[in-house]
């Protein structure tokens, strides 16, 4: 969260530091943002130090990044890292409503009767409904390389929509592929499971031979 805070902070310049597009934040610029934020109150929690302001022209609503979800704000975790208040946040442009009794495909609990901040739909198949919290959890585990619609398996349209709606999708392989999760698949079975072992040397020697 702290990493993204600098990207979302309003009026914080990004300075190029090399030829491959890496950017940095200068200490003096960060101090200026902190100084200005000390005079702004978060419209959600009421506390000072709100570094993010809605990017819509003439909107002066400011908020903290940790308060964004609680207040129904949308923060887009991809360049140019824009943030929106509840009034100006993007909505899914899909003209469809869920059938009565429709369940989230991830948690299998009922969704709301229409698209809302917390109820979303796949724009590709228009049949996969899910809660914002559920698809956010799925995105954090799957990562950009493996995230798909739970129903139609669409990747391109589905992921673009999630970025627009403020779902954070890390650019890394899925979590289940880390930490040698499948290392045991490379192990050989080294014990004879037959009720009566017919190997002349017995089970122990068969184990050594494979």
VEXDOLUM-710607 format. One record per residue: residue number from 1; residue in one letter; chain; x, y, z of N, C-alpha, C in turn. Coordinates in nm, 4 decimals, padded with zeros to 6 digits. Example, Ala and Ser with C-alpha at 12.3 -4.5 7.8 and 13.67 -1.06 7.14 Angstrom:
1,A,A,01.3190,-00.5690,00.7800,01.2300,-00.4500,00.7800,01.3200,-00.3300,00.7800
2,S,A,01.2850,-00.2250,00.7080,01.3670,-00.1060,00.7140,01.2900,00.0030,00.7870
//
This chain:
1,X,A,00.0827,-00.1202,00.0000,00.0000,00.0000,00.0000,00.0865,00.1257,00.0000
2,X,A,00.1947,00.1246,00.0807,00.2814,00.2419,00.0883,00.3476,00.2700,-00.0459
3,X,A,00.3778,00.1633,-00.1209,00.4394,00.1800,-00.2527,00.3483,00.2593,-00.3452
4,X,A,00.2193,00.2263,-00.3481,00.1256,00.2925,-00.4389,00.0883,00.4322,-00.3904
5,X,A,00.1050,00.4582,-00.2613,00.0659,00.5878,-00.2074,00.1360,00.7007,-00.2807
6,X,A,00.2629,00.6830,-00.3132,00.3367,00.7881,-00.3828,00.2837,00.8086,-00.5246
7,X,A,00.2431,00.7011,-00.5914,00.1921,00.7144,-00.7271,00.0567,00.7852,-00.7300
8,X,A,-00.0259,00.7612,-00.6280,-00.1587,00.8212,-00.6256,-00.1588,00.9635,-00.5698
9,X,A,-00.0557,00.9994,-00.4960,-00.0524,01.1315,-00.4336,-00.0653,01.2406,-00.5399
10,X,A,-00.1574,01.3307,-00.5187,-00.1840,01.4361,-00.6158,-00.0679,01.5352,-00.6227
11,X,A,-00.0334,01.5749,-00.7447,00.0692,01.6771,-00.7710,00.2081,01.6357,-00.7242
12,X,A,00.2349,01.5043,-00.7235,00.3694,01.4573,-00.6909,00.4410,01.4215,-00.8212
13,X,A,00.5399,01.5015,-00.8630,00.6073,01.4774,-00.9920,00.6850,01.3458,-00.9923
14,X,A,00.6851,01.2778,-01.1077,00.7647,01.1575,-01.1293,00.8834,01.1973,-01.2154
15,X,A,01.0034,01.1709,-01.1690,01.1227,01.2100,-01.2425,01.1899,01.0875,-01.3042
16,X,A,01.2159,01.0888,-01.4356,01.2854,00.9755,-01.4984,01.4269,00.9640,-01.4444
17,X,A,01.4706,00.8389,-01.4197,01.6034,00.8181,-01.3638,01.6926,00.7361,-01.4562
18,X,A,01.6362,00.6749,-01.5607,01.7185,00.6005,-01.6558,01.6444,00.5886,-01.7884
19,X,A,01.7012,00.5181,-01.8823,01.6471,00.5107,-02.0167,01.5359,00.4083,-02.0331
20,X,A,01.5139,00.3243,-01.9338,01.4135,00.2190,-01.9488,01.2802,00.2567,-01.8855
21,X,A,01.2661,00.3817,-01.8450,01.1366,00.4275,-01.7978,01.1185,00.4253,-01.6473
22,X,A,01.2208,00.3880,-01.5712,01.2077,00.3915,-01.4259,01.1965,00.5359,-01.3785
23,X,A,01.1172,00.5568,-01.2772,01.0958,00.6926,-01.2287,01.1181,00.6995,-01.0784
24,X,A,01.1465,00.8175,-01.0300,01.1755,00.8352,-00.8885,01.1028,00.9585,-00.8364
25,X,A,01.0922,00.9645,-00.7045,01.0287,01.0780,-00.6382,01.1350,01.1496,-00.5556
26,X,A,01.1481,01.2789,-00.5772,01.2488,01.3555,-00.5048,01.2003,01.3857,-00.3636
27,X,A,01.2899,01.3812,-00.2660,01.2509,01.4082,-00.1260,01.1811,01.5427,-00.1086
28,X,A,01.2277,01.6456,-00.1792,01.1657,01.7775,-00.1618,01.0212,01.7779,-00.2120
29,X,A,00.9953,01.7017,-00.3213,00.8591,01.6953,-00.3729,00.7686,01.6207,-00.2751
30,X,A,00.8208,01.5141,-00.2151,00.7424,01.4375,-00.1177,00.7085,01.5238,00.0028
31,X,A,00.8051,01.6028,00.0484,00.7803,01.6910,00.1633,00.6745,01.7954,00.1295
32,X,A,00.6768,01.8471,00.0059,00.5759,01.9447,-00.0356,00.4361,01.8828,-00.0331
33,X,A,00.4247,01.7574,-00.0829,00.2954,01.6893,-00.0836,00.2468,01.6658,00.0589
34,X,A,00.3374,01.6241,00.1469,00.3006,01.6001,00.2869,00.2534,01.7293,00.3525
35,X,A,00.3208,01.8387,00.3212,00.2828,01.9683,00.3785,00.1437,02.0106,00.3330
36,X,A,00.1148,01.9919,00.2030,-00.0173,02.0279,00.1517,-00.1249,01.9340,00.2074
37,X,A,-00.0906,01.8056,00.2196,-00.1881,01.7092,00.2688,-00.2266,01.7354,00.4137
38,X,A,-00.1348,01.7932,00.4900,-00.1637,01.8228,00.6304,-00.2780,01.9224,00.6441
39,X,A,-00.3055,01.9969,00.5372,-00.4128,02.0959,00.5400,-00.5421,02.0441,00.4760
40,X,A,-00.5385,01.9181,00.4299,-00.6570,01.8602,00.3673,-00.7137,01.7480,00.4535
41,X,A,-00.8447,01.7449,00.4635,-00.9112,01.6420,00.5429,-00.9712,01.5360,00.4513
42,X,A,-00.9629,01.4139,00.4941,-01.0225,01.3027,00.4202,-01.1742,01.3098,00.4364
43,X,A,-01.2470,01.3111,00.3247,-01.3924,01.3233,00.3341,-01.4568,01.1962,00.3884
44,X,A,-01.3785,01.0899,00.4034,-01.4323,00.9626,00.4520,-01.4154,00.9495,00.6037
45,X,A,-01.2932,00.9675,00.6523,-01.2679,00.9505,00.7959,-01.2609,01.0827,00.8709
46,X,A,-01.2449,01.1937,00.7977,-01.2413,01.3246,00.8622,-01.1054,01.3657,00.9137
47,X,A,-01.0067,01.2770,00.9043,-00.8740,01.3089,00.9552,-00.7929,01.3844,00.8494
48,X,A,-00.6914,01.4568,00.8952,-00.6061,01.5317,00.8042,-00.5045,01.4389,00.7377
49,X,A,-00.4281,01.4941,00.6446,-00.3244,01.4156,00.5783,-00.3718,01.3431,00.4540
50,X,A,-00.4804,01.3894,00.3928,-00.5326,01.3248,00.2727,-00.4493,01.3662,00.1522
51,X,A,-00.3739,01.2733,00.0982,-00.2816,01.3058,-00.0117,-00.3429,01.2871,-00.1496
52,X,A,-00.4613,01.2248,-00.1583,-00.5219,01.1950,-00.2878,-00.6441,01.2827,-00.3096
53,X,A,-00.6525,01.3450,-00.4247,-00.7683,01.4257,-00.4621,-00.8290,01.3694,-00.5896
54,X,A,-00.9596,01.3660,-00.5972,-01.0286,01.3159,-00.7158,-00.9741,01.3866,-00.8401
55,X,A,-00.9458,01.3061,-00.9444,-00.8828,01.3641,-01.0638,-00.9830,01.4334,-01.1554
56,X,A,-01.1110,01.4268,-01.1234,-01.2102,01.4967,-01.2052,-01.1932,01.6479,-01.1895
57,X,A,-01.1974,01.7194,-01.2999,-01.1803,01.8638,-01.2972,-01.2840,01.9299,-01.2066
58,X,A,-01.2375,02.0245,-01.1254,-01.3223,02.1034,-01.0346,-01.3739,02.0238,-00.9157
59,X,A,-01.3303,01.8982,-00.8976,-01.3691,01.8221,-00.7778,-01.2555,01.8310,-00.6769
60,X,A,-01.2866,01.8744,-00.5563,-01.1824,01.8938,-00.4560,-01.1916,01.7939,-00.3409
61,X,A,-01.2637,01.6833,-00.3591,-01.2717,01.5824,-00.2548,-01.1392,01.5078,-00.2425
62,X,A,-01.0867,01.5025,-00.1220,-00.9604,01.4350,-00.0960,-00.9820,01.3204,00.0020
63,X,A,-00.8919,01.2218,-00.0030,-00.9060,01.1054,00.0847,-00.7726,01.0336,00.0991
64,X,A,-00.7656,00.9482,00.2012,-00.6492,00.8619,00.2204,-00.6654,00.7366,00.1347
65,X,A,-00.5540,00.6812,00.0924,-00.5609,00.5587,00.0129,-00.6254,00.4432,00.0909
66,X,A,-00.5924,00.4221,00.2193,-00.6583,00.3132,00.2928,-00.8085,00.3341,00.3117
67,X,A,-00.8559,00.4588,00.2999,-00.9985,00.4883,00.3176,-01.0777,00.4751,00.1881
68,X,A,-01.0080,00.4610,00.0747,-01.0724,00.4676,-00.0560,-01.1855,00.3665,-00.0706
69,X,A,-01.1590,00.2423,-00.0391,-01.2601,00.1378,-00.0570,-01.3806,00.1619,00.0337
70,X,A,-01.3550,00.1966,00.1584,-01.4639,00.2219,00.2524,-01.5557,00.3334,00.2031
71,X,A,-01.4988,00.4327,00.1365,-01.5774,00.5456,00.0887,-01.6328,00.5277,-00.0513
72,X,A,-01.6075,00.4115,-00.1126,-01.6579,00.3885,-00.2472,-01.5788,00.4592,-00.3546
73,X,A,-01.4533,00.4918,-00.3270,-01.3674,00.5565,-00.4266,-01.3018,00.4497,-00.5144
74,X,A,-01.2605,00.4895,-00.6324,-01.1904,00.3998,-00.7238,-01.0496,00.4520,-00.7450
75,X,A,-00.9515,00.3680,-00.7190,-00.8123,00.4005,-00.7463,-00.7609,00.2999,-00.8486
76,X,A,-00.7141,00.3470,-00.9604,-00.6720,00.2612,-01.0707,-00.5231,00.2297,-01.0579
77,X,A,-00.4922,00.1016,-01.0332,-00.3560,00.0587,-01.0056,-00.2760,00.0331,-01.1331
78,X,A,-00.2855,00.1222,-01.2273,-00.2058,00.1164,-01.3505,-00.1911,00.2601,-01.3995
79,X,A,-00.0877,00.2822,-01.4786,-00.0643,00.4190,-01.5265,-00.1869,00.4719,-01.5996
80,X,A,-00.2221,00.5976,-01.5733,-00.1512,00.7006,-01.4972,-00.1911,00.7076,-01.3502
81,X,A,-00.2386,00.5979,-01.2892,-00.2709,00.5914,-01.1467,-00.3707,00.7001,-01.1057
82,X,A,-00.4874,00.6964,-01.1663,-00.5890,00.7970,-01.1368,-00.6785,00.7527,-01.0210
83,X,A,-00.7361,00.8513,-00.9541,-00.8254,00.8255,-00.8417,-00.9540,00.9045,-00.8592
84,X,A,-01.0656,00.8443,-00.8156,-01.1964,00.9077,-00.8331,-01.2776,00.8978,-00.7041
85,X,A,-01.3529,01.0024,-00.6767,-01.4457,01.0014,-00.5647,-01.5697,00.9209,-00.6055
86,X,A,-01.6608,00.8915,-00.5127,-01.7801,00.8128,-00.5470,-01.8663,00.8754,-00.6565
87,X,A,-01.8692,01.0076,-00.6637,-01.9527,01.0744,-00.7632,-01.8968,01.0594,-00.9042
88,X,A,-01.7668,01.0619,-00.9169,-01.7036,01.0626,-01.0489,-01.6349,00.9317,-01.0852
89,X,A,-01.6481,00.8300,-01.0048,-01.5814,00.7026,-01.0332,-01.6410,00.6379,-01.1591
90,X,A,-01.5619,00.5591,-01.2313,-01.6128,00.4908,-01.3511,-01.7122,00.3817,-01.3155
91,X,A,-01.8037,00.3549,-01.4054,-01.9016,00.2472,-01.3889,-01.8847,00.1490,-01.5044
92,X,A,-01.9170,00.0244,-01.4809,-01.9101,-00.0746,-01.5875,-02.0176,-00.0456,-01.6925
93,X,A,-01.9741,-00.0320,-01.8169,-02.0664,-00.0003,-01.9259,-02.1258,-00.1275,-01.9838
94,X,A,-02.1905,-00.2060,-01.9007,-02.2527,-00.3316,-01.9431,-02.4005,-00.3246,-01.9067
95,X,A,-02.4869,-00.3244,-02.0055,-02.6301,-00.3136,-01.9814,-02.6882,-00.4509,-01.9510
96,X,A,-02.6723,-00.4942,-01.8277,-02.7216,-00.6248,-01.7860,-02.7420,-00.6233,-01.6353
97,X,A,-02.8385,-00.6984,-01.5895,-02.8639,-00.7131,-01.4464,-02.8676,-00.8614,-01.4130
98,X,A,-02.8295,-00.8989,-01.2932,-02.8269,-01.0410,-01.2579,-02.9675,-01.0978,-01.2402
99,X,A,-02.9826,-01.2247,-01.2720,-03.1088,-01.2930,-01.2478,-03.1307,-01.3067,-01.0975
100,X,A,-03.2566,-01.3139,-01.0533,-03.2828,-01.3324,-00.9099,-03.2112,-01.4566,-00.8573
101,X,A,-03.1455,-01.4410,-00.7439,-03.0751,-01.5535,-00.6833,-02.9362,-01.5781,-00.7384
102,X,A,-02.8868,-01.4882,-00.8239,-02.7532,-01.5062,-00.8808,-02.6476,-01.5023,-00.7703
103,X,A,-02.5516,-01.5932,-00.7786,-02.4472,-01.6032,-00.6774,-02.3125,-01.5622,-00.7344
104,X,A,-02.2273,-01.5134,-00.6483,-02.0889,-01.4832,-00.6836,-02.0192,-01.6142,-00.7182
105,X,A,-01.9511,-01.6181,-00.8312,-01.8869,-01.7409,-00.8758,-01.7651,-01.7781,-00.7926
106,X,A,-01.7240,-01.6908,-00.7040,-01.6062,-01.7185,-00.6223,-01.6446,-01.7647,-00.4817
107,X,A,-01.7332,-01.6917,-00.4158,-01.7712,-01.7287,-00.2787,-01.9040,-01.8016,-00.2718
108,X,A,-01.9785,-01.8028,-00.3847,-02.1084,-01.8701,-00.3932,-02.2143,-01.8075,-00.3024
109,X,A,-02.1948,-01.6824,-00.2638,-02.2947,-01.6087,-00.1874,-02.3698,-01.5156,-00.2838
110,X,A,-02.4959,-01.4802,-00.2533,-02.5750,-01.3960,-00.3443,-02.5108,-01.2604,-00.3694
111,X,A,-02.5274,-01.2092,-00.4909,-02.4829,-01.0744,-00.5239,-02.6033,-00.9810,-00.5167
112,X,A,-02.5780,-00.8521,-00.5301,-02.6869,-00.7554,-00.5288,-02.7708,-00.7670,-00.6562
113,X,A,-02.8825,-00.7013,-00.6589,-02.9760,-00.7145,-00.7705,-02.9384,-00.6316,-00.8918
114,X,A,-02.8279,-00.5583,-00.8833,-02.7833,-00.4752,-00.9950,-02.6343,-00.4485,-00.9789
115,X,A,-02.5737,-00.3912,-01.0824,-02.4337,-00.3534,-01.0731,-02.4185,-00.2391,-00.9738
116,X,A,-02.3251,-00.2538,-00.8833,-02.2933,-00.1495,-00.7874,-02.1419,-00.1447,-00.7698
117,X,A,-02.0978,-00.0643,-00.6766,-01.9546,-00.0588,-00.6469,-01.9046,-00.1955,-00.6014
118,X,A,-01.9875,-00.2675,-00.5280,-01.9460,-00.3957,-00.4711,-01.9902,-00.5172,-00.5515
119,X,A,-02.0704,-00.4983,-00.6547,-02.1170,-00.6093,-00.7386,-02.0765,-00.5828,-00.8828
120,X,A,-01.9972,-00.6740,-00.9389,-01.9412,-00.6534,-01.0726,-01.9741,-00.7718,-01.1622
121,X,A,-01.9596,-00.7495,-01.2931,-01.9922,-00.8524,-01.3915,-01.8815,-00.8582,-01.4964
122,X,A,-01.8606,-00.9746,-01.5536,-01.7633,-00.9867,-01.6624,-01.8201,-00.9197,-01.7866
123,X,A,-01.7513,-00.8230,-01.8468,-01.8038,-00.7546,-01.9658,-01.7970,-00.8403,-02.0915
124,X,A,-01.7246,-00.9509,-02.0872,-01.7113,-01.0367,-02.2049,-01.8315,-01.1301,-02.2195
125,X,A,-01.8618,-01.2065,-02.1151,-01.9734,-01.3024,-02.1240,-02.1031,-01.2474,-02.0659
126,X,A,-02.0933,-01.1448,-01.9783,-02.2094,-01.0792,-01.9165,-02.2908,-01.1751,-01.8293
127,X,A,-02.2319,-01.2876,-01.7928,-02.3021,-01.3857,-01.7101,-02.2300,-01.4160,-01.5797
128,X,A,-02.1040,-01.3784,-01.5706,-02.0254,-01.4060,-01.4506,-02.0343,-01.2876,-01.3557
129,X,A,-02.0958,-01.3097,-01.2409,-02.1111,-01.2046,-01.1405,-02.0246,-01.2371,-01.0201
130,X,A,-01.9732,-01.1332,-00.9547,-01.8876,-01.1557,-00.8392,-01.8824,-01.0302,-00.7534
131,X,A,-01.8479,-01.0490,-00.6279,-01.8292,-00.9366,-00.5364,-01.6929,-00.8732,-00.5608
132,X,A,-01.6839,-00.7446,-00.5365,-01.5565,-00.6732,-00.5520,-01.4487,-00.7368,-00.4647
133,X,A,-01.4789,-00.7646,-00.3400,-01.3793,-00.8232,-00.2506,-01.3339,-00.9602,-00.3007
134,X,A,-01.4268,-01.0373,-00.3566,-01.3928,-01.1718,-00.4027,-01.3002,-01.1672,-00.5236
135,X,A,-01.3316,-01.0819,-00.6213,-01.2474,-01.0770,-00.7406,-01.1142,-01.0100,-00.7088
136,X,A,-01.1129,-00.9207,-00.6075,-00.9852,-00.8622,-00.5674,-00.8942,-00.9686,-00.5075
137,X,A,-00.9499,-01.0539,-00.4240,-00.8708,-01.1622,-00.3675,-00.8201,-01.2569,-00.4746
138,X,A,-00.9075,-01.2879,-00.5714,-00.8680,-01.3754,-00.6811,-00.7554,-01.3123,-00.7625
139,X,A,-00.7648,-01.1818,-00.7865,-00.6627,-01.1124,-00.8651,-00.5273,-01.1131,-00.7954
140,X,A,-00.5263,-01.0956,-00.6644,-00.4002,-01.0943,-00.5902,-00.3325,-01.2304,-00.5935
141,X,A,-00.4113,-01.3369,-00.5970,-00.3534,-01.4714,-00.6025,-00.3112,-01.5080,-00.7450
142,X,A,-00.3946,-01.4765,-00.8436,-00.3676,-01.5186,-00.9809,-00.2604,-01.4340,-01.0475
143,X,A,-00.2587,-01.3035,-01.0186,-00.1644,-01.2163,-01.0867,-00.2070,-01.1908,-01.2302
144,X,A,-00.1383,-01.0983,-01.2929,-00.1742,-01.0556,-01.4283,-00.1651,-01.1697,-01.5291
145,X,A,-00.0730,-01.2616,-01.5107,-00.0490,-01.3655,-01.6104,-00.1553,-01.4743,-01.6114
146,X,A,-00.2273,-01.4925,-01.5011,-00.3215,-01.6042,-01.4927,-00.4662,-01.5637,-01.4664
147,X,A,-00.4915,-01.4361,-01.4455,-00.6277,-01.3943,-01.4121,-00.7208,-01.4093,-01.5318
148,X,A,-00.8325,-01.4747,-01.5114,-00.9325,-01.4977,-01.6153,-01.0718,-01.4798,-01.5551
149,X,A,-01.1710,-01.4601,-01.6433,-01.3091,-01.4627,-01.5980,-01.3371,-01.6019,-01.5427
150,X,A,-01.3981,-01.6137,-01.4252,-01.4248,-01.7450,-01.3679,-01.5166,-01.8318,-01.4530
151,X,A,-01.5919,-01.7697,-01.5458,-01.6888,-01.8452,-01.6252,-01.6446,-01.8657,-01.7703
152,X,A,-01.6200,-01.7580,-01.8423,-01.5885,-01.7698,-01.9851,-01.4389,-01.7767,-02.0121
153,X,A,-01.3566,-01.7535,-01.9110,-01.2110,-01.7613,-01.9207,-01.1506,-01.6502,-02.0073
154,X,A,-01.2281,-01.5450,-02.0347,-01.1739,-01.4321,-02.1104,-01.0662,-01.3634,-02.0275
155,X,A,-00.9640,-01.3160,-02.0949,-00.8546,-01.2488,-02.0253,-00.8464,-01.1010,-02.0607
156,X,A,-00.8446,-01.0682,-02.1876,-00.8174,-00.9318,-02.2323,-00.9230,-00.8318,-02.1856
157,X,A,-01.0472,-00.8516,-02.2279,-01.1550,-00.7590,-02.1908,-01.1790,-00.7601,-02.0404
158,X,A,-01.1721,-00.8778,-01.9821,-01.1977,-00.8939,-01.8394,-01.0968,-00.8159,-01.7555
159,X,A,-00.9678,-00.8330,-01.7847,-00.8636,-00.7670,-01.7053,-00.8669,-00.6154,-01.7258
160,X,A,-00.8899,-00.5696,-01.8482,-00.8987,-00.4249,-01.8731,-01.0097,-00.3624,-01.7897
161,X,A,-01.1228,-00.4317,-01.7820,-01.2349,-00.3809,-01.7031,-01.1998,-00.3733,-01.5553
162,X,A,-01.1294,-00.4740,-01.5062,-01.0928,-00.4748,-01.3645,-00.9967,-00.3611,-01.3319
163,X,A,-00.9001,-00.3348,-01.4196,-00.8098,-00.2222,-01.3979,-00.8890,-00.0920,-01.3905
164,X,A,-00.9841,-00.0746,-01.4828,-01.0650,00.0472,-01.4859,-01.1462,00.0635,-01.3589
165,X,A,-01.1951,-00.0479,-01.3054,-01.2801,-00.0434,-01.1868,-01.2020,-00.0419,-01.0565
166,X,A,-01.0697,-00.0319,-01.0648,-00.9899,-00.0155,-00.9442,-00.9475,-00.1436,-00.8760
167,X,A,-00.9444,-00.2545,-00.9483,-00.8971,-00.3791,-00.8898,-00.7457,-00.3866,-00.9062
168,X,A,-00.6769,-00.4153,-00.7985,-00.5312,-00.4248,-00.8027,-00.4904,-00.5629,-00.8533
169,X,A,-00.4138,-00.5669,-00.9620,-00.3688,-00.6925,-01.0224,-00.2172,-00.6886,-01.0295
170,X,A,-00.1482,-00.7638,-00.9466,-00.0014,-00.7599,-00.9487,00.0562,-00.8214,-01.0757
171,X,A,00.1637,-00.7621,-01.1251,00.2310,-00.8130,-01.2448,00.3331,-00.9187,-01.2041
172,X,A,00.2860,-01.0368,-01.1745,00.3719,-01.1479,-01.1335,00.3013,-01.2787,-01.1620
173,X,A,00.3735,-01.3910,-01.1570,00.3094,-01.5219,-01.1755,00.2127,-01.5486,-01.0614
174,X,A,00.1219,-01.6441,-01.0772,00.0261,-01.6763,-00.9709,00.0945,-01.7251,-00.8439
175,X,A,00.0328,-01.6978,-00.7305,00.0926,-01.7328,-00.6012,00.1114,-01.8823,-00.5852
176,X,A,00.0251,-01.9621,-00.6508,00.0359,-02.1069,-00.6328,00.1541,-02.1672,-00.7068
177,X,A,00.2246,-02.0871,-00.7873,00.3419,-02.1379,-00.8564,00.4712,-02.1020,-00.7840
178,X,A,00.4607,-02.0326,-00.6720,00.5800,-01.9926,-00.5989,00.6132,-02.0899,-00.4872
179,X,A,00.7337,-02.0785,-00.4354,00.7747,-02.1578,-00.3210,00.7810,-02.3067,-00.3458
180,X,A,00.8142,-02.3475,-00.4692,00.8237,-02.4900,-00.5022,00.6953,-02.5647,-00.4694
181,X,A,00.5818,-02.5018,-00.5041,00.4517,-02.5604,-00.4698,00.4311,-02.6964,-00.5348
182,X,A,00.4938,-02.7189,-00.6518,00.4745,-02.8449,-00.7226,00.6020,-02.9286,-00.7246
183,X,A,00.6908,-02.9035,-00.6309,00.8187,-02.9748,-00.6300,00.7992,-03.1244,-00.6114
184,X,A,00.6941,-03.1629,-00.5364,00.6746,-03.3056,-00.5105,00.6408,-03.3840,-00.6358
185,X,A,00.5966,-03.3144,-00.7417,00.5639,-03.3853,-00.8641,00.6883,-03.4419,-00.9328
186,X,A,00.8043,-03.3894,-00.8966,00.9273,-03.4412,-00.9539,00.9867,-03.5563,-00.8752
187,X,A,00.9277,-03.5880,-00.7613,00.9782,-03.6993,-00.6790,00.9344,-03.8331,-00.7358
188,X,A,01.0234,-03.9308,-00.7335,00.9897,-04.0660,-00.7774,00.9288,-04.1442,-00.6630
189,X,A,00.8331,-04.2261,-00.6941,00.7764,-04.3149,-00.5924,00.8759,-04.4285,-00.5688
190,X,A,00.9249,-04.4407,-00.4450,01.0364,-04.5308,-00.4175,01.0000,-04.6454,-00.3240
191,X,A,00.8738,-04.6833,-00.3210,00.8361,-04.7945,-00.2335,00.7391,-04.8858,-00.3065
192,X,A,00.7607,-05.0149,-00.2966,00.6720,-05.1121,-00.3606,00.5423,-05.1210,-00.2821
193,X,A,00.4299,-05.0939,-00.3471,00.3001,-05.0943,-00.2797,00.2247,-05.2263,-00.2961
194,X,A,00.2823,-05.3205,-00.3694,00.2120,-05.4472,-00.3900,00.1967,-05.5225,-00.2586
195,X,A,00.0836,-05.5921,-00.2433,00.0615,-05.6702,-00.1211,00.1712,-05.7744,-00.1035
196,X,A,00.2129,-05.8361,-00.2132,00.3223,-05.9336,-00.2098,00.4283,-05.8880,-00.3085
197,X,A,00.5433,-05.8469,-00.2557,00.6515,-05.7983,-00.3420,00.7219,-05.9183,-00.4048
198,X,A,00.7307,-05.9201,-00.5378,00.7918,-06.0310,-00.6102,00.9354,-06.0022,-00.6511
199,X,A,00.9860,-05.8856,-00.6129,01.1236,-05.8547,-00.6487,01.2166,-05.9447,-00.5689
200,X,A,01.3142,-06.0102,-00.6342,01.4006,-06.1072,-00.5644,01.4725,-06.0505,-00.4427
201,X,A,01.5096,-05.9244,-00.4497,01.5816,-05.8651,-00.3370,01.4940,-05.8100,-00.2277
202,X,A,01.3626,-05.8118,-00.2472,01.2711,-05.7586,-00.1464,01.2427,-05.6104,-00.1638
203,X,A,01.1581,-05.5592,-00.0780,01.1132,-05.4201,-00.0909,01.2280,-05.3188,-00.0746
204,X,A,01.3177,-05.3445,00.0174,01.4223,-05.2467,00.0436,01.5153,-05.2319,-00.0759
205,X,A,01.5530,-05.3438,-00.1372,01.6380,-05.3361,-00.2533,01.5631,-05.2773,-00.3724
206,X,A,01.4363,-05.3062,-00.3828,01.3557,-05.2484,-00.4907,01.3524,-05.0964,-00.4748
207,X,A,01.3506,-05.0483,-00.3506,01.3493,-04.9035,-00.3278,01.4772,-04.8384,-00.3804
208,X,A,01.5907,-04.9080,-00.3617,01.7167,-04.8523,-00.4080,01.7245,-04.8537,-00.5599
209,X,A,01.6671,-04.9543,-00.6217,01.6703,-04.9650,-00.7667,01.5689,-04.8754,-00.8343
210,X,A,01.4658,-04.8347,-00.7613,01.3626,-04.7493,-00.8193,01.2485,-04.8290,-00.8755
//
